[in-house]
Amino acid sequence: MDEKDLKEKVLNVLDHSKFGTLATVKKNKPHSRYMTFHHDGLTMYTPTDKDTHKAEEIDENPNVHILLGYNGDGLGDVYVEVEGTATIKKDVDLKEKLWTKHMDQYFEGPDDPDYVVLEIKPILFRLMNTDEKSPQVLEV
């Protein structure tokens, strides 16, 4: 599979998968939790509260790992593993773009100062469970 086809398949998983796990590093050990994900191209975003453990862990060590795309239909579900670095963003336009009514239970609105967005810049994607030789690696 050439790089263009691989990128299209990765983007297809990102387009159709909104829930996955985000692992951060805490005292040199992984710490995972389920998150909602959005993307713009290959850059990924997930909303959170600035006072969470994950935000603190990213401040200390920006390396993250994401699993996204497995939906439980069977052992052959296509999914991606993402290695990247995360930064905490407070950009008002980005916060408004990602805002949903479901976030009302956590924040007062898109301008709530506790509401931040984690921006994940991928280093590589591993496309898993494709019909072709798996994994397929897309380095960014």
Secondary structure, DSSP 8 states (H G I E B T S, - for coil): --HHHHHHHHHHHHHH--EEEEEEEETTEEEEEEEE-EEETTEEEEEEETTSHHHHHHHH--EEEEEE---SS-TT--EEEEEEEEEEE--HHHHHHH--GGGGGT-SSTT-TTEEEEEEEEEEEEEES-SSSS-EEEE-
